[in-house]
Every structure is written in structure tokens, then in C-alpha cells.
């Protein structure tokens, strides 16, 4: 982009820094961040802040979300030029001055949230993976750049892990997504189990019966396919050393723990509380990852 305004008002409805960064405690970040050096921790949080801000705008902003996302892309340009306004981007701006990162992964994160405004359902697995290319994989690529590990081979492995992490979250959050009018389970996969996208919303009021049993079978299918995708990226852990290896292992272990939590819940994803893995289970999985165990 060119001709970006030197100064532009932050959209009135844009989330503030406290609201954005407060979400970190509920994700894979707590374990990974405690493992890392102060410098890596600061850089990773700067990237996380941008990704979280984009998601908050795309998911929760009251008003014109597409216009706000356009503003965010201009604000990203200002961060690269050293003159951003929003406090969430200030740490990113500082980091870019000392450790340059490619701009395209950030742009893809914004585009993922634009996609969310247009697309509410996915027909095929391939379409869903293409969405993960925008919504999840850029974060892993940026982490690899921070860790000085961004080779083409490592990025490919990271893409598999990050897509699997995103998918694992989708399978846990079927109820939440349905309430928001979104369905991430591909229509072609629902059809395998004699279901259609329009069959899902009525299950929220009556979460039992044959249709719900077929949905559990569909989620079981997705969980195991996602597990295969996750495990196909496991070699990335061995590309890192020291604290960075521990951090990558923590993210990977979080994916295993999430998939296991859905399996332990017998693939029941329409309950009031989504199946989630606690801290202890994530740590147990991390020990297994570092010991080289495979399912």
C-alpha cells in the first residue's frame, strides 16, 4: 500500500490494549511464554497482540468491521514506517526496528478476518485448509522468523501444526460457532454421516437423538484427521534447541491435548462448556513431546 496517512484516528469501537492482551491467558501462550527468554517473549507477545487485535475486530467489533480491518492494514503500514497509533501495535513497531519480519503474514491475518465477514460455511476440507492458510499458518511463520528458523521446509511443517491447532479449536467450539452463525465442519464431511449444515442448529435445543449421534461421529472423523495433520509436522520440534524447542513443543503439545480433550468428551461438542484440556494435561503432553513419544 502507498499513500498511507501519517496520522489517522483509531476507530472508536476498536478494542483497547487491555481487552486484547487479556485473552493470552486462555490460550497456549502461558506455558510457551514462561519458557522463553525475555527477548523472545517480548517479540512473541508483539506478534500475538496484532493477531488478537485483528481477531477481536473481525469477531466482536460493533460497527463496520471491514472498514476497521482496512484501518488495521493501514495501521500495519504505519508500524512498518515507525508511526503507528494503536498501543497494541507499538510493541510490534519497536520489534520491527530491531528484528524485521515479513509483512505478508500480517496481511494474511487481516484477510482471514475479512473472509469471516463473507463466509459462514465451508463446503470442502480443502476450502477449510485454505482458510487456515490465512487464519493460522501466518502466526507460525512469524514465530519461525523470530526464532531464526524460517526455512521453506520448517515453514511447511509449521503450517501443518498451525492448521491442526486451528482445526482442533473449531471442533471444540462447534456450539459457540453455531450460535454465531458459523459452521466450520465441511459440508462434504457432514454428508458422510447423513447430515447437512442446516441440521446442526436445531441440535442446540435438542442435543440428543440419532442426528446428534451422527454429529459425534463426524467430529470423531475430523479429530482423527486433524491428529494426522498435527503429527505430520512433529519434526519441526527437532529443528529448534534449548528454550525455543520447549516453546515449540508447548504449542504442539497444546494441539495434542485439545484433540484428546474432545475425544475424552466422546466428541460431544454441543454442551454448554466446550471440551478443553487443563494446564496439567498440557504439561503432561509437553513431557511426552519432548521425550519423542508418538500416539
ABEGO torsion letter per residue (X at the ends): XBGBBABBBBBAABBBAAAAAAAAAABAAAAAAAABBAAAAAAAAAAAAAAAAAAAAAAABBEBAAAAAAAAAAAAAAAAAGABABAAAAAAAAAAAABBBBAAAAAAAAAAAAAAAABABBABAAAAAAAAAAAAAAAAAAAAAAAGABBAAAAAAAAAAAAAAAAAAAAAAAAAAAAAGBBABBAAAAAAAGBBAAAAAAAAABBBEAAAAAAAAAAAAAAAAAAAAAAAAAAAAAABBEAAAAAAAAAAAAAAAAAAAAAAAGGBAABABBBBBBAAAAAAAAAAAAAGBBX
